[in-house]
């Protein structure tokens, strides 16, 4: 808003929004459509936050930190991301726009930061698609080693395309069922842990918390003594930074959610208990079922065990084999397949939507704004689908190593995304204070602000810079290791400076931050519904046919 421009009232914005669309209340200011229901949003949020790391890679974290170090690391990082979620919930519930935090960073802080956020998130998500396909092939090798790698890659690409190109509703429905499989798998593994630890296993061994005493709660990593145990905790903490995610995925689907003021708000509220139930309890269970120095686990991590793939590195699968439990390892592996596929499906969706948000804001070619009649950003989708073809590099062992190296390059990308979210919220909070906006009037009021944003910002910044400290230990430095850990740390500021120089952008002053944006249009859209919001469990009961005559989300226009 210019200095001489008369500010418009909230009602004027509503009237202009309605008149611009010829008397009909539009879904969005862009061409995306709001077709995601409550149950789909809740399960998509779960699907995006639970992937290979929670079931398989957690074994490596256990080996580094021990059960106590693992639990502390996951608890601490979950608390930090809870603070980030607190920030995002307030902003996204009020402004559920396509592109989520990416567009917010550019609109409220600096266009250059929006450019950095968008491309960082796009690269991060797009490269995780072939990573998940790679993991899927390795999990399939649990059963047999002669499954054609190229065929699995091709099938995954086709299925991801079908799930994402038809319509957002098709994606939401597919992800609902796939994410439901993840929840079912978690319940199985948690039940397995409890039943077997109290003696419900073929050996009738009530092992309880035995492995917390022998070999111990904390493992030594890189060094010995207290320093080694602390480095073990750090190793588990770095693993947690890759495993624990969530707020960004709710942010990305907010632009295509029905009743966003209600459904998105509910999704953010459930993130807290999801962190506790899935990640913290998951870390506790992983540390119960096997010792951190289990021979099978150590052998797989060192590459000495030969051919069972990543599925065999799962603490749960190892525990099932140690206890001589039949069938269940195969059931677990089958559900791992659906879980890994689901994660790749979510990454495909988020990568295409982040690219679309860049195009909407003029930070990517305009042609990428093109959407189908079903609301799918078709050219963004096509660009995103180039990346899964990198999974064919697995056909060659040498190329597979290159792929792993490329994926490792962007592991810091997730932490950088959260840093940008914190910076954006701090700017938003300052703007609300400067412009006299009472945040308690917003659909979601975040407590303990802006302190939670500052705490998370400082912590995550330290994580990004200290993440690769091991490469600087005496005799450990390699050029490859350095670039693996710190490439994204260097690329992010380069992206920021590049766009700032090209567009000569400026930091948005607090009094000039647009705190209206699309809010009136969204309010008008919400007001157009003539039926009350549908609860999550009501939708579930309706879906399985246990409840009839449930009203759908009907609109008056």
RAWO-V859474 format. One record per pair of residues at least 12 apart in sequence whose ideal C-beta (glycine too) atoms are under 8 Angstrom apart, sorted by the first residue. I is the first residue (numbers start at 1). J is the second residue. D is the distance in Angstrom with one decimal. If there is no record, write none. Layout:
# RAWO-V859474
I&J&D + I&J&D
This chain:
# RAWO-V859474
1&512&6.1 + 1&514&6.9 + 8&516&7.7 + 10&516&7.0 + 10&520&6.1 + 13&516&5.7 + 13&519&7.8 + 13&520&3.9 + 13&521&7.8 + 14&520&4.2 + 14&521&7.7 + 14&523&6.7 + 14&524&5.5 + 17&520&5.4 + 17&521&4.2 + 17&524&6.0 + 18&524&6.0 + 23&557&7.7 + 24&557&5.2 + 25&521&7.8 + 25&524&5.0 + 25&525&5.1 + 25&527&7.8 + 25&528&4.5 + 25&555&7.5 + 25&557&4.9 + 26&521&6.9 + 26&525&7.1 + 27&525&6.5 + 28&97&7.7 + 28&98&6.5 + 28&255&6.2 + 28&518&7.6 + 28&521&7.8 + 29&97&7.6 + 29&518&5.1 + 29&521&5.9 + 30&98&5.5 + 30&255&7.6 + 30&360&5.7 + 30&369&7.7 + 30&371&7.9 + 31&369&7.4 + 31&371&3.8 + 31&375&6.4 + 31&377&7.8 + 32&98&5.0 + 32&168&7.4 + 32&255&5.4 + 32&256&5.3 + 32&356&7.5 + 32&371&6.7 + 32&375&5.1 + 32&377&7.4 + 33&168&6.5 + 33&256&6.5 + 33&374&7.2 + 33&375&3.4 + 34&255&7.8 + 34&256&5.6 + 34&257&5.9 + 34&258&5.2 + 34&260&7.2 + 34&525&7.6 + 35&167&6.9 + 35&168&5.1 + 35&169&4.2 + 35&172&6.8 + 35&256&6.4 + 35&258&6.9 + 35&375&7.1 + 36&168&6.4 + 36&169&7.4 + 36&172&4.7 + 36&253&6.0 + 36&256&5.3 + 36&257&4.8 + 36&258&6.3 + 36&263&7.8 + 37&172&7.2 + 37&258&5.6 + 37&263&7.3 + 37&534&7.1 + 37&539&6.2 + 37&553&7.2 + 38&258&7.6 + 38&259&7.4 + 38&262&7.8 + 38&263&4.7 + 38&266&7.0 + 38&533&7.2 + 38&534&5.8 + 38&535&6.9 + 38&536&5.1 + 38&539&5.6 + 39&176&6.2 + 39&536&5.5 + 39&539&4.2 + 39&540&5.9 + 39&543&7.1 + 40&172&3.8 + 40&173&6.8 + 40&175&6.9 + 40&176&4.9 + 41&172&7.8 + 41&250&7.4 + 41&253&6.1 + 41&257&5.5 + 41&263&5.2 + 41&264&6.9 + 41&267&5.1 + 42&266&7.3 + 42&267&5.8 + 42&270&6.6 + 42&536&5.5 + 43&175&6.3 + 43&176&4.5 + 43&179&3.9 + 43&180&6.1 + 43&183&7.9 + 44&172&6.6 + 44&175&5.0 + 44&176&7.4 + 44&179&6.6 + 44&249&6.7 + 44&253&5.6 + 44&346&6.8 + 45&246&6.5 + 45&249&5.8 + 45&250&5.1 + 45&253&7.8 + 45&267&5.0 + 45&270&7.3 + 45&271&7.1 + 45&274&7.5 + 46&179&4.8 + 46&182&6.4 + 46&183&6.5 + 46&274&6.6 + 46&278&7.7 + 47&175&5.1 + 47&178&6.2 + 47&179&3.5 + 47&182&6.5 + 47&249&7.9 + 47&342&4.9 + 47&343&7.0 + 47&345&7.5 + 47&346&5.0 + 48&245&6.8 + 48&246&6.9 + 48&248&7.7 + 48&249&3.2 + 48&343&7.6 + 48&346&4.4 + 48&350&7.0 + 49&244&7.5 + 49&245&5.1 + 49&246&3.9 + 49&249&6.5 + 49&271&8.0 + 49&274&6.6 + 49&278&7.3 + 50&179&7.7 + 50&182&5.0 + 50&186&7.4 + 50&278&6.0 + 50&339&6.9 + 50&343&7.5 + 51&132&7.0 + 51&243&7.8 + 51&339&7.0 + 51&340&6.9 + 51&343&3.7 + 52&132&6.7 + 52&135&4.8 + 52&310&7.3 + 52&339&7.6 + 52&340&5.4 + 52&343&6.5 + 53&239&7.2 + 53&242&5.5 + 53&243&3.6 + 54&186&7.9 + 54&243&5.7 + 54&278&6.7 + 54&279&6.9 + 54&282&5.5 + 55&185&7.2 + 55&189&7.6 + 55&314&5.5 + 55&316&7.2 + 55&336&5.8 + 55&339&6.6 + 56&135&7.4 + 56&139&7.7 + 56&310&5.0 + 56&311&6.8 + 56&313&5.6 + 56&314&4.8 + 56&336&7.3 + 57&239&6.5 + 57&242&7.1 + 57&243&6.7 + 57&310&7.9 + 57&313&7.8 + 58&70&7.4 + 58&239&7.1 + 58&243&6.8 + 58&282&7.0 + 58&283&7.0 + 58&286&5.0 + 58&314&7.9 + 58&315&6.6 + 59&286&7.2 + 59&297&5.5 + 59&300&7.7 + 59&301&7.3 + 59&313&4.8 + 59&314&6.1 + 59&315&4.9 + 59&318&7.4 + 60&239&6.4 + 60&301&5.8 + 60&313&7.3 + 61&73&7.1 + 61&235&6.9 + 61&236&4.4 + 61&239&3.5 + 61&240&7.1 + 61&243&7.7 + 61&283&7.9 + 62&236&7.6 + 62&286&5.5 + 62&287&6.0 + 62&290&7.5 + 62&292&5.1 + 62&297&7.5 + 62&315&6.1 + 63&219&6.8 + 63&292&5.3 + 63&293&7.5 + 63&297&5.9 + 63&298&6.6 + 63&301&5.8 + 64&219&6.3 + 64&221&4.6 + 64&232&5.1 + 64&235&3.3 + 64&236&5.6 + 64&239&7.2 + 65&218&6.9 + 65&219&5.8 + 65&221&7.0 + 65&232&4.3 + 65&233&5.2 + 65&235&5.7 + 65&236&3.2 + 65&237&7.9 + 65&292&7.6 + 66&215&7.7 + 66&216&6.2 + 66&217&5.6 + 66&218&4.5 + 66&219&3.6 + 66&229&7.7 + 66&232&6.1 + 66&287&7.3 + 66&292&4.6 + 67&211&6.3 + 67&212&5.4 + 67&217&5.8 + 67&284&7.8 + 67&286&7.7 + 67&287&2.6 + 67&288&7.0 + 67&292&6.6 + 68&212&6.8 + 68&216&8.0 + 68&217&3.2 + 68&218&4.9 + 68&287&7.3 + 69&217&7.5 + 69&218&5.0 + 69&219&6.4 + 69&229&7.0 + 69&232&4.9 + 69&233&4.2 + 69&235&7.8 + 69&236&4.9 + 70&236&4.7 + 70&283&5.0 + 70&286&6.6 + 70&287&5.3 + 71&280&7.2 + 71&283&4.9 + 71&284&5.5 + 71&287&6.1 + 72&233&6.2 + 72&236&7.7 + 73&233&5.9 + 73&236&3.7 + 73&237&4.2 + 73&239&7.2 + 73&240&4.9 + 73&283&7.5 + 74&236&7.4 + 74&240&5.1 + 74&243&7.7 + 74&244&6.9 + 74&279&5.3 + 74&280&5.5 + 74&282&7.4 + 74&283&3.8 + 75&280&5.2 + 75&283&7.4 + 76&237&6.9 + 76&240&7.8 + 77&237&6.2 + 77&240&4.0 + 77&241&6.4 + 77&244&5.3 + 78&240&7.7 + 78&244&5.8 + 78&275&4.0 + 78&276&7.1 + 78&279&5.3 + 78&280&5.7 + 80&455&7.6 + 80&456&5.4 + 80&459&5.2 + 80&460&6.9 + 81&244&5.7 + 81&245&7.5 + 81&246&6.7 + 81&247&6.9 + 81&275&6.8 + 81&418&7.0 + 81&456&7.7 + 82&271&7.4 + 82&272&5.7 + 82&275&6.1 + 83&452&4.0 + 83&453&7.1 + 83&455&5.9 + 83&456&4.1 + 84&247&5.6 + 84&418&5.0 + 84&421&5.6 + 84&422&6.4 + 84&456&5.0 + 84&460&7.9 + 85&246&6.7 + 85&247&4.4 + 85&268&6.2 + 85&271&4.7 + 85&272&7.0 + 86&446&4.7 + 86&447&7.2 + 86&448&7.2 + 86&449&7.2 + 86&452&5.2 + 86&453&8.0 + 87&421&6.0 + 87&422&6.2 + 87&424&7.8 + 87&425&3.7 + 87&446&6.4 + 87&449&7.3 + 87&452&6.8 + 87&453&5.1 + 87&456&7.4 + 88&100&8.0 + 88&101&6.5 + 88&247&4.4 + 88&248&7.7 + 88&250&7.3 + 88&251&5.7 + 88&268&6.9 + 88&421&5.7 + 88&425&7.4 + 89&247&7.6 + 89&265&7.1 + 89&268&3.6 + 89&269&7.3 + 89&271&7.9 + 89&444&4.9 + 89&446&6.2 + 90&425&7.5 + 90&428&7.9 + 90&439&7.0 + 90&442&6.1 + 90&444&5.0 + 90&445&6.7 + 90&446&4.0 + 90&449&7.6 + 91&104&6.0 + 91&424&7.2 + 91&425&6.3 + 91&428&5.7 + 92&250&6.8 + 92&251&5.1 + 92&254&5.1 + 92&264&6.1 + 92&268&7.1 + 93&260&7.3 + 93&261&6.4 + 93&264&5.5 + 93&265&4.6 + 93&268&6.7 + 93&442&7.2 + 93&443&4.6 + 93&444&4.0 + 94&442&5.0 + 94&443&5.9 + 94&444&7.2 + 94&519&6.2 + 95&517&5.7 + 95&518&6.5 + 95&519&6.2 + 95&522&7.6 + 96&254&3.6 + 96&255&6.2 + 96&257&6.2 + 96&260&3.6 + 96&261&7.5 + 96&264&5.3 + 96&522&6.4 + 97&254&7.0 + 97&255&5.3 + 97&517&7.2 + 97&518&5.6 + 98&254&8.0 + 98&255&3.1 + 98&256&7.2 + 98&353&6.6 + 98&356&6.5 + 98&357&5.7 + 98&360&6.7 + 99&118&7.4 + 99&252&7.5 + 99&255&6.7 + 99&353&6.7 + 99&354&6.6 + 99&356&6.9 + 99&357&2.3 + 99&358&7.6 + 99&360&6.5 + 99&361&7.5 + 100&248&7.3 + 100&251&3.1 + 100&252&5.0 + 100&254&5.7 + 100&255&7.1 + 100&357&7.4 + 101&117&6.6 + 101&248&6.7 + 101&251&4.9 + 101&417&7.5 + 101&420&6.8 + 101&421&5.1 + 101&424&6.2 + 102&114&6.1 + 102&117&4.7 + 102&118&4.4 + 102&121&6.1 + 102&354&5.8 + 102&357&4.8 + 102&358&7.1 + 103&357&5.2 + 103&360&7.1 + 103&361&5.8 + 104&424&5.1 + 104&428&7.4 + 105&117&4.5 + 105&420&5.3 + 105&421&7.9 + 105&423&7.3 + 105&424&4.7 + 106&118&7.7 + 106&361&5.5 + 106&363&7.2 + 107&361&7.9 + 107&508&7.5 + 107&513&7.8 + 107&514&6.2 + 107&517&6.9 + 108&424&5.9 + 108&427&4.9 + 108&428&5.5 + 108&431&6.6 + 108&508&6.0 + 108&513&5.1 + 108&514&7.5 + 109&423&6.1 + 109&424&5.7 + 109&427&4.7 + 109&507&6.8 + 109&508&6.3 + 110&500&7.4 + 110&505&5.5 + 110&506&7.0 + 110&507&4.9 + 110&508&6.5 + 111&361&7.6 + 111&363&7.6 + 111&499&6.7 + 111&503&6.1 + 111&505&4.1 + 112&495&8.0 + 112&496&4.9 + 112&497&7.6 + 112&499&4.3 + 112&500&4.0 + 112&503&7.2 + 112&505&4.7 + 113&420&6.5 + 113&423&7.0 + 113&424&7.6 + 113&496&6.5 + 114&361&6.1 + 114&363&6.6 + 115&358&7.5 + 115&363&4.7 + 115&495&6.2 + 115&496&7.3 + 115&498&8.0 + 115&499&4.0 + 116&420&7.1 + 116&492&5.6 + 116&493&8.0 + 116&495&4.4 + 116&496&4.5 + 116&499&7.2 + 117&417&6.9 + 117&420&4.6 + 118&354&5.7 + 118&355&7.6 + 118&357&6.1 + 118&358&4.1 + 118&361&7.7 + 118&363&5.8 + 118&364&7.5 + 119&358&7.0 + 119&363&7.8 + 119&495&5.7 + 120&413&5.5 + 120&416&5.6 + 120&417&6.6 + 120&420&7.7 + 120&488&7.1 + 120&491&7.6 + 120&492&5.8 + 120&495&6.9 + 121&248&7.3 + 121&350&7.6 + 121&354&4.7 + 121&413&7.3 + 121&417&5.6 + 122&351&5.6 + 122&354&4.5 + 122&355&5.2 + 122&358&7.0 + 123&410&6.0 + 123&413&6.7 + 124&410&5.0 + 124&413&3.5 + 124&414&6.4 + 124&417&7.0 + 125&347&4.8 + 125&350&4.8 + 125&351&3.9 + 125&354&6.4 + 126&347&7.4 + 126&351&4.3 + 126&384&5.8 + 126&387&4.1 + 127&387&6.3 + 127&390&7.6 + 127&406&6.3 + 127&407&5.7 + 127&409&8.0 + 127&410&5.5 + 128&343&7.7 + 128&344&7.6 + 128&347&4.6 + 128&407&7.1 + 128&410&7.9 + 129&160&7.3 + 129&344&5.2 + 129&347&4.9 + 129&348&5.7 + 129&351&7.0 + 129&384&7.6 + 129&387&5.3 + 129&388&4.8 + 129&391&7.7 + 130&387&6.1 + 130&388&5.6 + 130&389&7.6 + 130&390&4.1 + 130&391&3.9 + 130&393&7.6 + 130&403&6.4 + 130&407&7.7 + 131&403&7.6 + 131&407&4.5 + 132&340&5.4 + 132&341&7.5 + 132&343&5.1 + 132&344&3.6 + 132&347&6.7 + 133&152&7.3 + 133&153&5.7 + 133&156&4.9 + 133&157&7.9 + 133&344&6.1 + 133&388&6.2 + 133&391&3.8 + 134&391&5.8 + 134&394&5.6 + 134&400&7.0 + 134&403&6.4 + 134&404&7.7 + 135&310&5.9 + 135&340&5.2 + 136&152&6.5 + 136&156&6.6 + 136&337&6.4 + 136&340&4.8 + 136&341&6.3 + 136&344&7.4 + 137&149&5.4 + 137&152&5.2 + 137&153&7.4 + 137&309&7.9 + 137&391&7.9 + 137&394&6.0 + 138&309&3.7 + 138&310&4.4 + 138&311&7.1 + 139&309&6.0 + 139&310&5.9 + 139&311&4.4 + 139&333&6.3 + 139&336&5.2 + 139&337&5.8 + 139&340&6.2 + 140&152&6.5 + 140&309&7.5 + 140&337&6.8 + 141&307&6.7 + 141&308&6.9 + 141&309&3.9 + 141&311&7.7 + 142&308&5.9 + 142&309&5.6 + 142&311&3.9 + 142&312&6.3 + 142&317&7.8 + 142&333&4.9 + 143&330&7.6 + 143&333&7.2 + 145&307&5.8 + 149&394&5.1 + 149&395&5.6 + 150&392&6.2 + 150&395&5.8 + 153&388&7.4 + 153&389&7.9 + 153&391&4.5 + 153&392&5.4 + 153&394&7.1 + 156&341&6.9 + 156&344&6.7 + 156&388&6.8 + 156&391&7.2 + 157&385&6.9 + 157&388&4.8 + 157&389&7.0 + 157&391&7.8 + 159&341&7.3 + 159&345&7.9 + 160&344&6.4 + 160&345&5.8 + 160&348&4.8 + 160&385&7.3 + 160&388&6.5 + 161&381&8.0 + 161&385&6.2 + 163&175&7.6 + 163&345&5.5 + 163&348&7.5 + 164&345&7.4 + 164&348&5.3 + 164&349&5.8 + 164&352&6.7 + 164&376&7.1 + 164&381&6.0 + 165&372&8.0 + 165&376&5.9 + 165&378&7.3 + 165&381&5.8 + 166&374&6.8 + 166&376&7.5 + 167&372&8.0 + 167&374&3.7 + 167&375&6.7 + 167&376&6.3 + 168&256&5.0 + 168&374&7.3 + 168&375&5.7 + 168&376&6.7 + 169&374&7.9 + 171&345&7.4 + 171&349&5.7 + 174&345&6.6 + 175&342&6.5 + 175&345&6.0 + 175&346&6.4 + 175&349&7.6 + 178&338&5.7 + 178&339&7.6 + 178&341&6.5 + 178&342&3.5 + 178&345&6.5 + 179&342&5.8 + 181&335&5.7 + 181&338&4.3 + 181&339&6.4 + 181&342&7.0 + 182&335&7.7 + 182&338&7.5 + 182&339&4.7 + 182&342&6.3 + 184&335&6.7 + 185&332&7.0 + 185&335&3.9 + 185&336&7.1 + 185&338&8.0 + 185&339&6.0 + 186&278&6.3 + 186&282&7.1 + 188&328&8.0 + 188&331&7.3 + 188&332&6.9 + 188&335&7.2 + 189&282&7.9 + 189&285&6.5 + 189&316&5.1 + 189&332&7.1 + 190&281&6.6 + 190&282&7.8 + 190&285&5.8 + 192&289&7.7 + 192&316&6.6 + 192&319&7.8 + 192&320&7.4 + 192&328&7.0 + 193&285&4.1 + 193&288&5.6 + 193&289&5.6 + 193&316&7.8 + 196&289&7.1 + 196&319&7.2 + 196&323&6.1 + 196&325&7.9 + 197&209&7.7 + 197&288&5.7 + 197&289&7.5 + 201&323&4.5 + 201&325&6.6 + 202&323&6.2 + 202&324&5.0 + 202&325&6.3 + 203&323&5.9 + 203&324&6.9 + 205&323&7.4 + 208&288&8.0 + 209&288&6.5 + 211&287&7.1 + 211&288&6.9 + 211&290&6.8 + 211&291&4.2 + 211&292&7.4 + 212&287&7.1 + 212&288&7.9 + 214&291&7.5 + 215&291&5.4 + 215&292&6.6 + 215&293&5.3 + 218&232&6.1 + 218&233&7.2 + 219&232&4.5 + 219&292&4.7 + 219&293&7.4 + 220&232&6.0 + 221&234&7.9 + 221&235&4.9 + 222&235&7.7 + 222&470&6.3 + 222&473&6.9 + 234&466&7.9 + 234&469&7.8 + 237&463&7.7 + 238&463&7.9 + 238&467&5.8 + 240&279&7.7 + 241&411&7.5 + 241&414&6.6 + 241&415&5.7 + 241&463&6.0 + 241&467&7.2 + 242&411&5.7 + 242&414&7.0 + 243&279&6.9 + 244&275&7.0 + 244&279&5.2 + 245&414&6.2 + 246&271&5.2 + 246&274&6.7 + 246&275&7.2 + 247&268&7.2 + 247&271&6.4 + 247&418&7.8 + 247&421&7.1 + 248&350&7.6 + 248&417&5.7 + 248&418&7.7 + 248&421&7.5 + 249&346&6.6 + 249&350&6.4 + 250&264&6.4 + 250&267&4.8 + 250&268&5.9 + 250&271&7.2 + 252&349&7.5 + 252&350&4.8 + 252&353&5.2 + 252&354&6.8 + 253&349&7.8 + 253&353&7.9 + 255&353&7.4 + 256&375&7.1 + 258&553&5.1 + 259&526&6.6 + 259&529&6.7 + 259&533&5.1 + 259&553&6.2 + 260&522&6.6 + 260&526&7.6 + 261&443&5.0 + 261&522&7.2 + 261&526&5.2 + 262&533&4.4 + 263&533&7.0 + 265&443&5.8 + 265&444&5.2 + 266&536&7.2 + 268&444&6.8 + 285&316&7.9 + 286&315&4.5 + 286&316&7.5 + 289&315&5.5 + 289&316&6.2 + 289&318&7.8 + 289&319&3.7 + 290&315&5.0 + 290&318&5.3 + 290&319&5.0 + 290&322&6.9 + 294&318&6.1 + 294&322&7.6 + 296&312&7.3 + 296&318&5.1 + 296&321&7.3 + 296&322&7.7 + 297&313&6.7 + 297&315&7.0 + 297&318&5.8 + 300&312&5.9 + 300&313&4.6 + 301&313&6.9 + 311&333&5.1 + 311&336&6.0 + 314&332&7.4 + 314&336&7.4 + 316&332&6.1 + 317&329&5.2 + 317&332&6.0 + 317&333&7.0 + 320&332&7.1 + 344&388&7.7 + 348&384&6.1 + 348&385&7.5 + 348&388&7.6 + 351&384&4.5 + 351&387&7.3 + 352&377&5.9 + 352&380&4.4 + 352&381&4.6 + 352&383&7.8 + 352&384&4.4 + 353&377&7.2 + 353&380&7.4 + 355&368&6.1 + 355&377&7.4 + 355&380&4.2 + 355&383&6.2 + 355&384&6.5 + 356&368&6.5 + 356&369&7.2 + 356&377&4.0 + 356&380&4.5 + 359&377&7.7 + 359&380&6.9 + 363&499&7.2 + 367&379&5.7 + 368&380&5.1 + 368&383&7.2 + 390&403&6.1 + 390&406&7.5 + 391&403&7.5 + 405&480&7.3 + 405&484&6.3 + 408&484&4.7 + 408&485&7.9 + 409&483&7.2 + 409&484&6.1 + 409&487&4.6 + 409&488&6.4 + 410&487&7.8 + 410&488&5.4 + 411&467&7.8 + 411&488&7.8 + 412&464&5.5 + 412&467&6.0 + 412&485&7.2 + 412&486&7.5 + 412&488&4.4 + 412&489&5.7 + 413&488&5.1 + 415&460&5.2 + 415&463&5.4 + 415&464&4.9 + 415&467&7.5 + 416&464&6.4 + 416&488&6.3 + 416&489&7.7 + 416&492&5.3 + 418&456&6.9 + 418&460&5.2 + 419&457&6.3 + 419&460&5.0 + 419&461&6.1 + 419&464&6.9 + 422&453&4.8 + 422&454&7.6 + 422&456&5.1 + 422&457&3.9 + 422&460&7.0 + 423&457&6.7 + 425&449&7.5 + 425&450&7.0 + 425&453&4.6 + 426&450&5.5 + 426&453&5.1 + 426&454&7.0 + 426&457&7.3 + 427&508&7.2 + 427&510&7.4 + 427&513&6.8 + 428&513&7.2 + 429&449&5.8 + 429&450&4.5 + 429&453&7.0 + 430&450&7.8 + 430&510&4.6 + 431&510&4.7 + 431&511&7.6 + 431&513&3.5 + 431&515&6.0 + 432&515&6.8 + 433&510&7.5 + 434&510&3.8 + 434&511&5.0 + 434&513&7.8 + 435&510&7.4 + 435&511&6.3 + 435&513&7.3 + 435&515&5.9 + 437&515&5.6 + 464&489&5.9 + 465&489&7.0 + 467&485&5.9 + 468&481&7.2 + 468&482&7.1 + 468&484&7.4 + 468&485&2.6 + 468&486&5.7 + 471&485&6.0 + 528&555&4.6 + 528&556&5.4 + 528&557&5.0 + 529&553&6.0 + 529&554&6.8 + 529&555&5.4 + 529&556&7.5 + 530&554&5.4 + 530&555&6.8 + 530&556&4.9 + 531&551&4.5 + 531&552&6.9 + 531&553&6.2 + 531&554&4.8 + 532&551&7.4 + 533&553&7.5 + 534&550&6.8 + 534&551&7.2 + 534&552&7.4 + 534&553&6.5 + 538&550&5.8
